Amino acid sequence: MPITLAHIVVWLIIGLIGGTLAGMLVKRERAGFGFWTNLGVGLVGALVGGLLFRLFDLLPALNQVAISLRDVVSAFVGSLLFLLGWWIWHQIGSR
């Protein structure tokens, strides 16, 4: 299935929502990390969450071009995992 403009727009929206929710949870601020960082964290999180959820077959139908709760949950969980990995990497690197 070729990637269309609709895919990209949906990925950006879902990534932004997932990254913002993760940023709000981690920073305990309404803005999270800021627009661009929330978007970046969310896009990486959507990729990580999508891969993990597909690997373990947790939420089927993640390949549809739609903004749904399962997509946002996947991006949110992936964003939290990415932020956890980032934090661990910085903790190891600061020693």
N, CA, C and O atoms as a DFTB+ gen file, in Angstrom:
380 C
 N C O
     1  1       0.843      -1.173       0.000
     2  2       0.000       0.000       0.000
     3  2       0.895       1.244       0.000
     4  3       1.705       1.407       0.912
     5  1       0.771       2.105      -0.979
     6  2       1.614       3.300      -1.034
     7  2       1.206       4.331       0.021
     8  3       0.042       4.420       0.412
     9  1       2.183       5.092       0.461
    10  2       1.921       6.138       1.448
    11  2       1.353       7.363       0.730
    12  3       1.913       7.841      -0.258
    13  1       0.250       7.849       1.240
    14  2      -0.413       9.001       0.624
    15  2      -0.306      10.207       1.556
    16  3       0.184      10.099       2.680
    17  1      -0.764      11.337       1.075
    18  2      -0.795      12.546       1.895
    19  2      -1.696      12.346       3.113
    20  3      -1.424      12.882       4.188
    21  1      -2.759      11.580       2.941
    22  2      -3.662      11.298       4.071
    23  2      -2.929      10.551       5.179
    24  3      -3.127      10.844       6.358
    25  1      -2.082       9.586       4.812
    26  2      -1.288       8.870       5.811
    27  2      -0.418       9.839       6.610
    28  3      -0.382       9.786       7.839
    29  1       0.267      10.708       5.912
    30  2       1.192      11.641       6.562
    31  2       0.444      12.571       7.502
    32  3       0.902      12.818       8.617
    33  1      -0.701      13.092       7.070
    34  2      -1.487      14.000       7.909
    35  2      -1.970      13.267       9.159
    36  3      -1.897      13.811      10.261
    37  1      -2.459      12.044       9.001
    38  2      -2.933      11.266      10.153
    39  2      -1.780      10.981      11.107
    40  3      -1.941      11.107      12.320
    41  1      -0.608      10.595      10.574
    42  2       0.560      10.340      11.434
    43  2       0.952      11.587      12.209
    44  3       1.279      11.501      13.393
    45  1       0.923      12.745      11.558
    46  2       1.284      13.995      12.247
    47  2       0.292      14.308      13.366
    48  3       0.695      14.690      14.465
    49  1      -0.984      14.150      13.093
    50  2      -2.003      14.451      14.106
    51  2      -1.899      13.484      15.284
    52  3      -1.905      13.901      16.442
    53  1      -1.806      12.201      14.980
    54  2      -1.712      11.204      16.052
    55  2      -0.420      11.368      16.832
    56  3      -0.418      11.259      18.058
    57  1       0.683      11.631      16.133
    58  2       1.955      11.859      16.811
    59  2       1.900      13.062      17.730
    60  3       2.412      13.022      18.849
    61  1       1.281      14.131      17.257
    62  2       1.171      15.337      18.085
    63  2       0.313      15.083      19.320
    64  3       0.654      15.535      20.413
    65  1      -0.783      14.372      19.160
    66  2      -1.648      14.067      20.313
    67  2      -0.913      13.167      21.303
    68  3      -0.902      13.448      22.501
    69  1      -0.301      12.093      20.815
    70  2       0.415      11.168      21.702
    71  2       1.589      11.832      22.398
    72  3       1.794      11.627      23.594
    73  1       2.363      12.627      21.664
    74  2       3.504      13.324      22.257
    75  2       3.088      14.375      23.263
    76  3       3.744      14.547      24.290
    77  1       2.006      15.078      22.980
    78  2       1.514      16.090      23.917
    79  2       1.027      15.439      25.207
    80  3       1.318      15.923      26.301
    81  1       0.288      14.345      25.077
    82  2      -0.179      13.650      26.289
    83  2       0.992      13.134      27.114
    84  3       0.993      13.264      28.338
    85  1       1.980      12.555      26.459
    86  2       3.161      12.062      27.182
    87  2       3.928      13.216      27.813
    88  3       4.384      13.107      28.951
    89  1       4.074      14.324      27.084
    90  2       4.760      15.503      27.627
    91  2       4.035      16.083      28.818
    92  3       4.664      16.493      29.793
    93  1       2.700      16.124      28.748
    94  2       1.914      16.632      29.873
    95  2       2.087      15.746      31.099
    96  3       2.176      16.244      32.221
    97  1       2.133      14.446      30.888
    98  2       2.295      13.518      32.009
    99  2       3.687      13.619      32.621
   100  3       3.831      13.642      33.844
   101  1       4.698      13.677      31.783
   102  2       6.076      13.692      32.274
   103  2       6.447      15.040      32.886
   104  3       7.037      15.087      33.965
   105  1       6.112      16.122      32.215
   106  2       6.498      17.459      32.690
   107  2       5.522      18.049      33.696
   108  3       5.855      18.999      34.404
   109  1       4.328      17.496      33.764
   110  2       3.267      18.023      34.631
   111  2       2.950      19.479      34.307
   112  3       2.658      20.286      35.189
   113  1       3.019      19.788      33.015
   114  2       2.663      21.116      32.521
   115  2       1.740      20.941      31.330
   116  3       1.827      19.953      30.600
   117  1       0.862      21.904      31.142
   118  2      -0.112      21.797      30.060
   119  2       0.546      21.788      28.687
   120  3       0.064      21.101      27.786
   121  1       1.616      22.522      28.505
   122  2       2.274      22.607      27.194
   123  2       3.188      21.421      26.925
   124  3       3.650      21.246      25.798
   125  1       3.455      20.613      27.927
   126  2       4.379      19.494      27.740
   127  2       5.774      20.005      27.452
   128  3       6.307      20.818      28.206
   129  1       6.374      19.535      26.364
   130  2       7.727      19.946      25.991
   131  2       7.736      21.104      25.011
   132  3       8.804      21.628      24.693
   133  1       6.589      21.512      24.529
   134  2       6.500      22.516      23.478
   135  2       6.067      21.842      22.180
   136  3       6.212      20.629      22.030
   137  1       5.545      22.612      21.260
   138  2       4.916      22.061      20.055
   139  2       5.829      21.127      19.278
   140  3       5.465      19.977      19.031
   141  1       6.999      21.595      18.890
   142  2       7.875      20.808      18.019
   143  2       8.442      19.571      18.710
   144  3       8.554      18.512      18.092
   145  1       8.797      19.696      19.974
   146  2       9.309      18.537      20.707
   147  2       8.197      17.532      20.951
   148  3       8.416      16.327      20.826
   149  1       6.998      18.012      21.298
   150  2       5.859      17.103      21.442
   151  2       5.609      16.345      20.142
   152  3       5.350      15.142      20.156
   153  1       5.689      17.058      19.020
   154  2       5.474      16.418      17.724
   155  2       6.542      15.359      17.456
   156  3       6.224      14.251      17.024
   157  1       7.795      15.696      17.709
   158  2       8.880      14.734      17.488
   159  2       8.763      13.513      18.380
   160  3       8.903      12.381      17.918
   161  1       8.507      13.744      19.655
   162  2       8.348      12.629      20.601
   163  2       7.150      11.775      20.193
   164  3       7.210      10.546      20.246
   165  1       6.080      12.419      19.792
   166  2       4.885      11.690      19.386
   167  2       5.092      10.879      18.124
   168  3       4.589       9.760      18.026
   169  1       5.823      11.417      17.153
   170  2       6.073      10.662      15.927
   171  2       6.949       9.442      16.198
   172  3       6.684       8.355      15.686
   173  1       7.986       9.626      17.001
   174  2       8.820       8.481      17.378
   175  2       7.986       7.502      18.198
   176  3       8.073       6.290      18.004
   177  1       7.181       8.030      19.113
   178  2       6.317       7.179      19.930
   179  2       5.296       6.417      19.106
   180  3       5.013       5.254      19.394
   181  1       4.737       7.056      18.085
   182  2       3.784       6.366      17.215
   183  2       4.465       5.226      16.473
   184  3       3.881       4.159      16.289
   185  1       5.693       5.456      16.052
   186  2       6.446       4.401      15.376
   187  2       6.751       3.249      16.335
   188  3       6.520       2.085      16.009
   189  1       7.272       3.583      17.519
   190  2       7.602       2.560      18.517
   191  2       6.343       1.823      18.966
   192  3       6.315       0.592      18.989
   193  1       5.311       2.568      19.320
   194  2       4.065       1.952      19.774
   195  2       3.415       1.108      18.694
   196  3       2.934       0.008      18.964
   197  1       3.401       1.622      17.463
   198  2       2.817       0.864      16.363
   199  2       3.540      -0.444      16.125
   200  3       2.909      -1.478      15.907
   201  1       4.878      -0.402      16.168
   202  2       5.646      -1.632      15.976
   203  2       5.402      -2.630      17.101
   204  3       5.202      -3.818      16.846
   205  1       5.417      -2.152      18.353
   206  2       5.205      -3.058      19.485
   207  2       3.791      -3.626      19.510
   208  3       3.598      -4.813      19.773
   209  1       2.801      -2.774      19.234
   210  2       1.422      -3.239      19.263
   211  2       1.166      -4.242      18.139
   212  3       0.396      -5.186      18.316
   213  1       1.806      -4.042      16.981
   214  2       1.663      -5.012      15.893
   215  2       2.418      -6.295      16.212
   216  3       1.939      -7.389      15.915
   217  1       3.592      -6.166      16.813
   218  2       4.396      -7.338      17.156
   219  2       3.646      -8.258      18.114
   220  3       3.660      -9.479      17.958
   221  1       2.994      -7.659      19.105
   222  2       2.258      -8.437      20.096
   223  2       0.769      -8.562      19.767
   224  3       0.014      -9.145      20.546
   225  1       0.341      -8.027      18.632
   226  2      -1.046      -8.092      18.158
   227  2      -2.025      -7.603      19.229
   228  3      -3.045      -8.239      19.496
   229  1      -1.693      -6.459      19.835
   230  2      -2.519      -5.931      20.926
   231  2      -3.768      -5.213      20.424
   232  3      -4.870      -5.492      20.895
   233  1      -3.613      -4.311      19.496
   234  2      -4.760      -3.583      18.962
   235  2      -4.784      -3.768      17.449
   236  3      -4.043      -3.092      16.737
   237  1      -5.614      -4.663      16.953
   238  2      -5.632      -4.888      15.509
   239  2      -6.158      -3.677      14.752
   240  3      -6.776      -2.792      15.344
   241  1      -5.921      -3.636      13.481
   242  2      -6.390      -2.593      12.558
   243  2      -5.674      -1.268      12.761
   244  3      -6.264      -0.212      12.532
   245  1      -4.401      -1.298      13.191
   246  2      -3.640      -0.059      13.306
   247  2      -3.194       0.458      11.939
   248  3      -2.674       1.569      11.842
   249  1      -3.387      -0.326      10.895
   250  2      -2.928       0.082       9.579
   251  2      -3.961       0.897       8.815
   252  3      -3.698       1.285       7.676
   253  1      -5.114       1.168       9.390
   254  2      -6.125       1.973       8.729
   255  2      -5.733       3.441       8.783
   256  3      -5.060       3.880       9.716
   257  1      -6.157       4.194       7.783
   258  2      -5.890       5.631       7.749
   259  2      -7.055       6.325       8.452
   260  3      -8.001       6.781       7.811
   261  1      -6.970       6.395       9.759
   262  2      -8.023       7.019      10.555
   263  2      -7.432       7.432      11.890
   264  3      -6.480       6.827      12.383
   265  1      -8.008       8.460      12.457
   266  2      -7.597       8.891      13.785
   267  2      -8.549       8.224      14.764
   268  3      -9.736       8.548      14.818
   269  1      -8.014       7.294      15.533
   270  2      -8.851       6.544      16.458
   271  2      -8.165       6.486      17.819
   272  3      -6.986       6.816      17.953
   273  1      -8.919       6.063      18.813
   274  2      -8.386       5.966      20.164
   275  2      -7.243       4.957      20.226
   276  3      -6.260       5.185      20.930
   277  1      -7.358       3.854      19.504
   278  2      -6.292       2.840      19.536
   279  2      -4.993       3.389      18.965
   280  3      -3.915       3.030      19.437
   281  1      -5.077       4.255      17.955
   282  2      -3.875       4.869      17.399
   283  2      -3.241       5.838      18.388
   284  3      -2.019       5.876      18.533
   285  1      -4.072       6.616      19.066
   286  2      -3.563       7.574      20.051
   287  2      -2.955       6.833      21.236
   288  3      -1.907       7.236      21.741
   289  1      -3.596       5.758      21.688
   290  2      -3.050       4.949      22.794
   291  2      -1.703       4.374      22.395
   292  3      -0.760       4.386      23.186
   293  1      -1.608       3.876      21.182
   294  2      -0.348       3.316      20.694
   295  2       0.745       4.384      20.668
   296  3       1.870       4.129      21.098
   297  1       0.421       5.579      20.165
   298  2       1.403       6.665      20.115
   299  2       1.783       7.127      21.520
   300  3       2.949       7.428      21.774
   301  1       0.824       7.187      22.426
   302  2       1.080       7.607      23.803
   303  2       1.993       6.617      24.519
   304  3       2.971       7.017      25.150
   305  1       1.680       5.332      24.423
   306  2       2.506       4.306      25.066
   307  2       3.905       4.303      24.454
   308  3       4.899       4.217      25.175
   309  1       3.983       4.396      23.132
   310  2       5.283       4.452      22.474
   311  2       6.077       5.679      22.877
   312  3       7.294       5.602      23.041
   313  1       5.400       6.818      23.040
   314  2       6.076       8.040      23.477
   315  2       6.630       7.888      24.885
   316  3       7.749       8.316      25.166
   317  1       5.847       7.279      25.772
   318  2       6.337       7.052      27.134
   319  2       7.532       6.114      27.139
   320  3       8.490       6.339      27.879
   321  1       7.492       5.065      26.323
   322  2       8.633       4.154      26.236
   323  2       9.862       4.854      25.668
   324  3      10.979       4.636      26.138
   325  1       9.658       5.688      24.664
   326  2      10.761       6.457      24.095
   327  2      11.355       7.401      25.139
   328  3      12.576       7.488      25.267
   329  1      10.511       8.103      25.883
   330  2      11.008       9.018      26.912
   331  2      11.728       8.265      28.030
   332  3      12.720       8.758      28.567
   333  1      11.246       7.092      28.381
   334  2      11.928       6.265      29.376
   335  2      13.309       5.867      28.876
   336  3      14.290       5.966      29.612
   337  1      13.389       5.420      27.637
   338  2      14.680       5.067      27.053
   339  2      15.622       6.249      26.979
   340  3      16.817       6.116      27.243
   341  1      15.087       7.408      26.621
   342  2      15.879       8.640      26.554
   343  2      16.419       8.996      27.932
   344  3      17.588       9.361      28.059
   345  1      15.589       8.896      28.964
   346  2      16.001       9.210      30.326
   347  2      17.091       8.245      30.783
   348  3      18.090       8.667      31.364
   349  1      16.904       6.951      30.522
   350  2      17.911       5.955      30.902
   351  2      19.228       6.231      30.196
   352  3      20.293       6.142      30.806
   353  1      19.161       6.562      28.923
   354  2      20.371       6.850      28.156
   355  2      21.123       8.041      28.748
   356  3      22.351       8.018      28.839
   357  1      20.390       9.078      29.148
   358  2      21.030      10.243      29.768
   359  2      21.585       9.927      31.148
   360  3      22.609      10.482      31.545
   361  1      20.916       9.039      31.885
   362  2      21.422       8.663      33.204
   363  2      22.722       7.877      33.086
   364  3      23.644       8.070      33.879
   365  1      22.796       7.002      32.107
   366  2      24.012       6.220      31.901
   367  2      25.136       7.115      31.373
   368  3      26.295       6.960      31.757
   369  1      24.785       8.045      30.495
   370  2      25.791       8.927      29.900
   371  2      26.345       9.979      30.858
   372  3      27.434      10.508      30.630
   373  1      25.612      10.288      31.922
   374  2      26.071      11.325      32.853
   375  2      26.979      10.768      33.944
   376  3      27.416      11.519      34.817
   377  1      27.267       9.497      33.916
   378  2      28.121       8.898      34.956
   379  2      29.572       9.072      34.635
   380  3      30.430       8.630      35.399
